[in-house]
Amino acid sequence: MLYQGIVIAGLVIFMLNLTLNLRSLRTPRSDAKAPEPAPLISVLIPARDEEANIAACLESLQQQDYPNFEILVLDDNSSDNTSAIVEDIAAQDSRIRLIRGEPLPEDWAGKPFACYQLAKQAKGSWLLFVDADTTHAPHMLRSTLAWALEAKCSLLSGFPRQLATSLPQKAAIPVLYFIIFSWFPLWWLQRSGKPRPSLAIGQFLLFPREEYWRIGGHAAVKSKIMEDVWLGIEVSRHQGRQVAVDLSSVVSCHMYRNVGAMLEGFIKWIYSVLLLSPAALMVMMVCAYIFFLAPFYALWRELFVVMAPTGLRALAISQVAIVLFMRWLVDNRFKEPAISLFLHPIGLSFLFVAGFCAIFRWAAGVGVRWKERLYTRESNVE
């Protein structure tokens, strides 16, 4: 009973943190005005084997109602038709330019090097890095720039809407935001008067040009697999202000096309945490199991294994109710499919599978593979 009471107390604390996070999270305003004169924004897109996504991304950016921007796409040595698609679209729009990526140096991870090359070619006073699998509302540039100017930030990032089409995606992908908002004290970090690391998501990173280069750009995180998180840390380390906002009304992202790619993506994130601190990863996995998964197994046991009612049944029901209510708050905010809520145990179990795979690869020294590139301990990429 003591254990069950601790679980409920922990869930209540997590629910309070989640509620404060959602209440403090701001959304770019669709009626925001562009400054006059409008500064040039360089939209920078690293693309490696993105033929399935790049056209939709560029078409959404072409429809921006902001008056002054350029779009640079770096073809990062793709093996598909990414560059040909970009060339066809660029031939009809002078705002779009294709850059051929250089070979990857040994001490760089792929995405930081691609972004660094883009930044060196950009002409804008604002640099916006977006992923090739994102699409954008017509007022995205106008509204996010207005918020960045109002907040006087060195980096604006946030939470795009994560699109899920298949049933496995609907089960697993929404779990990510649920974990973040349950554990991460975003409300406190962003209200602090001192520069503190917030949360940067690489699908959308908006920098004033001088702030990007002041921290060293992507060269400062050249060996990081999770370069977005480390960029946020660098901004804080250089006394800059980082802001995370709700981007779900202006940016959507379709991260994965199949279960295999989704598993590899999850493994990549968890592997980078493992390289940073194996102990921290183990604590996170144990906590995730105790608070977010074990209550469902306990309720199953009480309902279908133990035939007679016990004193634990009410506690198990209460725990599951709290978790599902928390999930509903996050899923409703970010417009997740309704079925995702009821697939919570499956989605979280998928995350554990990815975690155990990452641990095995770390222990065996085989590293992780992403975009057909292998990152091992010997590559000095973490």
DRENRO-34470 format. One record per residue (C-alpha): x, y, z. Coordinates in steps of 0.05 Angstrom, whole numbers, plus 32768, in hexadecimal, padded with zeros to 4 digits. Layout:
<nodes>
XYZ;...
</nodes>
This chain:
<nodes>
800080008000;803A802F800E;805580227FC8;801280317FA9;800B80717FD1;805080887FBA;803B807B7F72;7FFC80A57F7A;802280DD7F9B;805580DD7F63;801F80DE7F2E;7FFD81197F50;803F813F7F4E;804A812E7F05;800381437EF4;800E81867F17;804F81917EF0;802D817D7EAF;7FF281AD7EBC;802181E67ECB;804981D87E8C;800C81D87E5F;7FF082187E7F;8033823C7E77;803D82277E2F;803082607DFF;8018825B7DB7;802D82887D7D;7FF482B77D6B;7FD782B27D25;7FC782FD7D26;800F83117D37;802C83497D0D;806D83447CE7;809F83797CFA;80AC83B17CC8;80DA83AC7CA6;80D683617CA8;811B83427CB5;8132830B7C86;812682C57CA3;8150828C7C88;8129824B7C8C;815D82137C8E;814B81CB7C7F;817D81917C86;816481587C59;818081127C53;815580E07C2E;8116810A7C36;80F480FF7BF3;80B380EB7C17;80B0812C7C3F;80D781657C1F;80A3817B7BEC;806B81847C1F;809B81AA7C4D;80B181DA7C16;806A81E57BFC;805281F87C42;808C82297C49;807E82487C05;8039825B7C1F;805482857C59;803482CA7C5E;807582E77C7A;809383177C46;80DE830B7C4C;80FD82C67C50;812A82957C2C;812A82497C2E;816B82217C2C;816981D67C26;81A881AE7C30;81A9816A7C0E;81D281427C40;81ED810E7C0F;81A980EF7C03;81A280AD7BDE;815B80BC7BC6;813A80F37B9C;813C81297BD2;816981587BAA;814281507B69;810181617B8C;811F819F7BAB;813E81B57B69;80FA81B07B46;80D881DB7B7B;8112820C7B7E;811082167B33;80CC82377B3D;80DB825E7B7C;8118828B7B83;8111828A7BCF;812682417BD1;816E822B7BC9;818D81E57BCA;81D181DA7BEA;81FA819B7BDF;821481807C20;825E81727C2C;8277812E7C43;826D81247C8E;82AC81307CB7;82BE80F87CE8;82B281217D27;826D813B7D14;8227811D7D19;820081237CD8;81C981557CEA;81F681887D0E;8225818A7CD2;81EC81937CA1;81CF81CC7CCB;821381EC7CD2;821C81ED7C87;81D8820C7C7F;81E582437CB2;822582577C8E;81FE82617C4D;81C382867C6D;81BA82D17C62;818282DE7C94;818683037CD6;815B82CA7CF2;816C82807CE8;8134824E7CEB;814782047CEA;810E81D57CD9;810C818C7CC8;80FA81737C83;80BF814B7C9E;809B81897CB9;806381B17C9A;804F81F87CAD;801282247CB2;801382637C86;801D82917CC2;805582687CE2;808F82977CD2;806982D67CE4;804D82BC7D26;808C829A7D40;80B982D57D2F;808983047D53;808B82D87D91;80D782D27D8E;80DE831E7D8B;80AD83287DC3;80D082F57DF0;811583117DDD;813082CA7DDA;817082AD7DC0;814D826D7DAA;8104825E7D9E;80F082167D97;80B481EE7DAE;808381B77DA2;806A81AA7D5B;802E817E7D50;804781367D47;801F81137D11;801080CA7D18;7FEF80A17CE1;7FF880577CF1;7FE080367D31;8027802B7D4C;803580757D42;7FF580897D65;800A805C7DA0;805280717DA8;805E80B87D8F;802E80DD7DBF;805380BD7DFA;808E80EB7DED;806A812C7DFD;8047810A7E38;808B80F87E57;80A8813D7E49;806E81647E68;806881357EA3;80B281397EB8;80CF81797E9B;80C281B97EC5;80BA81E57E89;808D82167EAE;80C382247EE1;80FE82287EB2;80DD825A7E84;80C482867EBC;8108828A7EDC;812B82CD7ED8;816D82AA7ECB;817F82897E89;816F823F7E91;816C82077E5E;812581FC7E45;811681C87E10;812C81CC7DC8;810E819E7D93;8135819B7D52;80F7819C7D26;80F481E77D32;812E82137D4A;812A825F7D40;816882887D50;817A82D17D46;81B782CA7D1A;81E782EB7D4B;81D082BE7D84;81DA827F7D5A;822282917D4B;822F82AC7D91;822782667DAD;825082487D75;8217822F7D4A;821181E47D3D;825D81DE7D43;825281E37D8E;822981A37D8D;824A81817D52;8252813D7D73;820C813A7D92;81D6810C7D78;81A281357D9E;81BF81767D85;817F819C7D91;817F81907DDC;81C881A27DE0;81BD81E27DB9;818C81F77DEE;81C081E87E23;81F482127DFE;81C3824C7DFA;81B982497E45;820482417E52;821082827E2A;81DB82A67E54;81A882A77E1B;815D82A07E25;813B82627E07;80F0825E7DFE;80C682217DEE;807F822C7DD4;804482047DBB;805081FF7D70;801881CE7D62;7FEE82027D3E;802582177D0E;805481DA7D05;804481917CFA;807781597CF5;807181137CD9;80B080F57CF8;80AB80AC7CE3;808E80867CA9;809180407CC7;809B801A7D08;80E4800B7CF9;80F680547CEF;80CF80667D2E;80F580327D57;8138804A7D3C;812580927D4C;811380817D94;815280587D9C;817C80927D83;815F80C17DB8;816680907DF1;81AC807C7DDB;81C380C47DE0;81A780C87E27;81CB80877E37;820E80A37E1F;820480E07E4C;81F080B97E8B;81DE806F7E8E;81C6807A7ED6;819780B27EC2;817880877E8C;816D804D7EBC;814B807B7EEE;811F80987EB7;810B80527E9F;80FC803A7EE6;80D280787EF5;80AD80727EB2;809B802A7EC2;808680367F0B;805B80737EFE;8042806D7EB6;804080237EA5;803C7FF87EE3;7FF780147EF8;7FD97FF57EB9;7FF77FB17EC8;7FDF7FB77F10;7F987FC77EF9;7F987F8E7EC8;7FAD7F5F7F00;7F777F797F2F;7F407F737EFA;7F527F337ED6;7F837F0A7F00;7F6E7F157F48;7F267F017F46;7F117F1D7F89;7F157F687F95;7F507F7F7FBE;7F627FC17FDF;7F927FD07FA7;7F5D7FD47F71;7F46801B7F82;7F8E80327F84;7F9E80137F41;7F6080327F22;7F7380767F3F;7FBA80717F23;7FA3805E7EDD;7F6F80967EDF;7FA480CA7EF0;7FD280B17EB8;7F9A80B27E85;7F8480F77E9A;7FCB81117E92;7FCF80F07E4E;7F8C81107E3A;7FA581557E4E;7FE3814F7E21;7FC1812A7DE8;7F88815D7DE6;7FB981977DE5;7FE1817B7DAB;7FA6815D7D84;7FBC81157D8A;7F8D80DE7D70;7F5A80C97DA4;7F6F80807DA1;7FB580937DB8;7F9B809C7DFF;7F8480537E03;7FC480397DE5;7FEF80597E1C;800A80177E39;801D7FFF7DF3;803F80417DE1;806780437E21;807A7FFA7E19;8095800B7DD4;80C080417DF5;80DC800C7E25;80EC7FDE7DEA;811380177DCB;813680237E0D;814C7FDB7E14;81647FDB7DCC;818D801A7DD9;81AB7FFA7E18;81BE7FBC7DF1;81DF7FE47DBA;8205800D7DED;821C7FCF7E13;82307FAB7DD3;82547FE87DB8;822F7FE67D75;8213802D7D7A;81D580477D56;81C480517D0D;819E808D7CF3;819480A47CAC;81C3806C7C95;81FB80867CC2;8218805D7CFB;822B80817D3B;825680587D6B;828180697DA8;82BE806B7D7B;829E80A17D4F;829F80D17D8B;825780E37D7C;822880E07DB7;
</nodes>
